[in-house]
Every structure is written in structure tokens, then in C-alpha cells.
Amino acid sequence: MTDPVNTGVDFLAEEESPEFKALKRKRFSVVIPLSIAFLVWYFLYVILSTYAHDFMSTKVVGEINVGLVFGLLQFVTTFAITMFYVSFANKKLDPPAEAIRERLLAESEGTRS
């Protein structure tokens, strides 16, 4: 693996490149809405647990109540978001990131020759 510090690549200039900015924009276009949605869902659960005791203690099946279902759905949501993001990153973020990496490696090889 090439030492990134001694490659001769201007990483600050690369950060300002249109290709890199597009990659960051694409990542944030998914990360921010997913984070907001999850936090709203999480705080809704906490608020309902704190202030809506009657609703959260409503029995669904046997001794299983709404609060328990919502609590378990927090885990399901976390795993679903993780699986979605990994799939998104593999399909949409990794190819352009790899292209940037390959270009930078080629440029650094050219500057060292």
C-alpha cells in the first residue's frame, strides 16, 4: 500500500474537485434524511414511553403490549437502515470512490516517476 502522505497528491485540492463534491453530496443526500427519520422515530418512542402510558401499555397479543412492539421495532429499524446504507454505499458510493482512488494513485505514480 502506498503511503498517502508521501504520494505527492494534493488532497486539499482533491476535496474541492467536482467529482469528490458530488460523491459527498450523494452520501449526505441519504445519510441526513435517514438520520433525521431514525432520530424522530427514536424520540417518538421515548416520548410515548414517558407520557403515553395507557397507549404504550395497550395489549397487542397476550402479554405483549405496544411499548414492547415499538421497542423491538427500534432494533429492526436499526438493522434495516444499516442494510439499506451498506447496499446503497456498495452500489452508489463505492464505484465513484474507487474511481477517484484509482485516479489519485495513477497521478501519484506519474509524479514519482
Sine and cosine of phi, psi and omega as CSV:
sin_phi,cos_phi,sin_psi,cos_psi,sin_omega,cos_omega
0.00,0.00,0.69,-0.73,-0.01,-1.00
-0.97,0.23,0.66,-0.75,0.06,-1.00
-0.94,0.34,0.90,-0.44,-0.07,-1.00
-0.91,0.42,-0.40,0.92,-0.03,-1.00
-0.96,0.29,-0.59,0.81,-0.09,-1.00
-0.98,-0.22,0.45,0.89,-0.05,-1.00
-1.00,0.00,-0.31,0.95,-0.07,-1.00
1.00,0.09,0.13,0.99,0.00,-1.00
-1.00,0.06,0.71,-0.71,0.05,-1.00
-1.00,0.02,1.00,-0.06,-0.07,-1.00
-0.92,0.38,-0.53,0.85,0.04,-1.00
-0.91,0.41,-0.64,0.77,0.06,-1.00
-0.92,0.38,-0.62,0.78,0.02,-1.00
-0.89,0.45,-0.59,0.80,0.01,-1.00
-0.89,0.46,-0.44,0.90,0.01,-1.00
-1.00,-0.04,-0.02,1.00,-0.02,-1.00
-0.94,0.33,0.52,-0.85,0.01,-1.00
-0.86,0.51,-0.60,0.80,-0.01,-1.00
-0.90,0.44,-0.70,0.72,-0.01,-1.00
-0.94,0.34,-0.64,0.76,0.04,-1.00
-0.89,0.46,-0.63,0.78,0.03,-1.00
-0.90,0.44,-0.63,0.78,0.03,-1.00
-0.90,0.43,-0.70,0.72,0.03,-1.00
-0.90,0.44,-0.66,0.75,0.02,-1.00
-0.88,0.47,-0.69,0.73,0.00,-1.00
-0.89,0.46,-0.67,0.75,0.01,-1.00
-0.91,0.42,-0.74,0.67,-0.02,-1.00
-0.92,0.40,-0.48,0.88,0.00,-1.00
-0.91,0.42,-0.32,0.95,0.05,-1.00
-0.97,-0.26,-0.69,0.73,-0.10,-1.00
-0.90,0.43,-0.71,0.70,-0.07,-1.00
-0.90,0.43,-0.79,0.61,0.02,-1.00
-0.87,0.48,-0.64,0.77,0.03,-1.00
-0.90,0.44,-0.66,0.75,0.01,-1.00
-0.90,0.43,-0.70,0.71,0.02,-1.00
-0.89,0.46,-0.72,0.69,-0.01,-1.00
-0.87,0.49,-0.70,0.71,-0.01,-1.00
-0.91,0.41,-0.67,0.74,-0.01,-1.00
-0.90,0.43,-0.63,0.77,0.07,-1.00
-0.88,0.47,-0.73,0.69,0.02,-1.00
-0.87,0.49,-0.70,0.72,0.00,-1.00
-0.90,0.44,-0.75,0.66,-0.03,-1.00
-0.93,0.36,-0.51,0.86,0.11,-0.99
-0.87,0.50,-0.70,0.71,0.04,-1.00
-0.87,0.49,-0.72,0.69,-0.01,-1.00
-0.90,0.44,-0.70,0.71,-0.02,-1.00
-0.90,0.43,-0.70,0.71,0.04,-1.00
-0.89,0.46,-0.65,0.76,0.02,-1.00
-0.90,0.45,-0.54,0.84,-0.05,-1.00
-0.99,0.12,-0.68,0.73,-0.17,-0.99
-0.93,-0.37,-0.21,0.98,-0.04,-1.00
-0.87,-0.49,0.87,0.50,-0.06,-1.00
-0.85,0.53,-0.69,0.73,-0.04,-1.00
-0.89,0.46,-0.70,0.71,0.00,-1.00
-0.90,0.43,-0.74,0.67,-0.07,-1.00
-0.93,0.37,-0.41,0.91,0.01,-1.00
-1.00,-0.04,0.06,1.00,0.05,-1.00
-0.89,0.46,0.80,-0.60,-0.01,-1.00
-0.95,0.31,0.69,-0.72,0.04,-1.00
-0.98,-0.21,-0.84,0.54,0.04,-1.00
-0.61,-0.79,0.86,-0.51,0.01,-1.00
0.84,0.54,-0.82,-0.57,0.01,-1.00
-1.00,-0.02,0.03,1.00,0.00,-1.00
-0.99,0.13,0.83,-0.55,-0.03,-1.00
-0.93,-0.35,0.09,-1.00,-0.04,-1.00
-0.87,0.50,-0.64,0.77,0.00,-1.00
-0.87,0.50,-0.67,0.74,0.02,-1.00
-0.92,0.39,-0.66,0.75,0.03,-1.00
-0.88,0.47,-0.73,0.68,0.02,-1.00
-0.88,0.47,-0.64,0.77,0.02,-1.00
-0.88,0.47,-0.70,0.71,0.03,-1.00
-0.92,0.39,-0.56,0.83,0.03,-1.00
-0.91,0.41,-0.40,0.92,0.10,-1.00
-0.87,0.49,-0.68,0.73,0.03,-1.00
-0.92,0.39,-0.69,0.72,0.01,-1.00
-0.87,0.50,-0.69,0.72,0.02,-1.00
-0.88,0.48,-0.68,0.73,0.01,-1.00
-0.87,0.50,-0.73,0.68,0.01,-1.00
-0.91,0.41,-0.64,0.77,0.00,-1.00
-0.90,0.43,-0.69,0.72,0.02,-1.00
-0.89,0.45,-0.68,0.73,0.01,-1.00
-0.88,0.47,-0.74,0.68,-0.01,-1.00
-0.89,0.45,-0.65,0.76,0.03,-1.00
-0.88,0.47,-0.73,0.68,-0.05,-1.00
-0.91,0.42,-0.65,0.76,0.03,-1.00
-0.88,0.48,-0.70,0.72,0.03,-1.00
-0.89,0.45,-0.71,0.71,0.03,-1.00
-0.86,0.51,-0.73,0.68,-0.02,-1.00
-0.90,0.44,-0.68,0.73,0.00,-1.00
-0.88,0.47,-0.63,0.77,-0.08,-1.00
-1.00,0.05,-0.64,0.77,-0.18,-0.98
-0.95,-0.32,-0.46,0.89,-0.07,-1.00
-0.98,-0.19,-0.64,0.77,-0.07,-1.00
-0.90,0.43,-0.68,0.74,0.00,-1.00
-0.86,0.51,-0.76,0.65,0.04,-1.00
-0.92,0.40,-0.56,0.83,0.04,-1.00
-0.90,0.43,-0.64,0.77,0.04,-1.00
-0.91,0.41,-0.62,0.78,0.03,-1.00
-0.90,0.44,-0.68,0.74,0.05,-1.00
-0.89,0.46,-0.71,0.70,0.00,-1.00
-0.87,0.49,-0.73,0.69,-0.01,-1.00
-0.89,0.46,-0.66,0.76,0.02,-1.00
-0.89,0.45,-0.70,0.72,0.01,-1.00
-0.91,0.42,-0.63,0.77,0.04,-1.00
-0.90,0.43,-0.67,0.74,0.02,-1.00
-0.90,0.44,-0.68,0.74,0.03,-1.00
-0.89,0.45,-0.66,0.76,-0.02,-1.00
-0.93,0.36,-0.56,0.83,0.06,-1.00
-0.92,0.39,-0.61,0.80,0.02,-1.00
-0.93,0.38,-0.56,0.83,-0.02,-1.00
-0.98,0.20,-0.39,0.92,-0.02,-1.00
-1.00,0.04,-0.30,0.95,-0.05,-1.00
-0.97,0.26,0.00,0.00,0.00,0.00
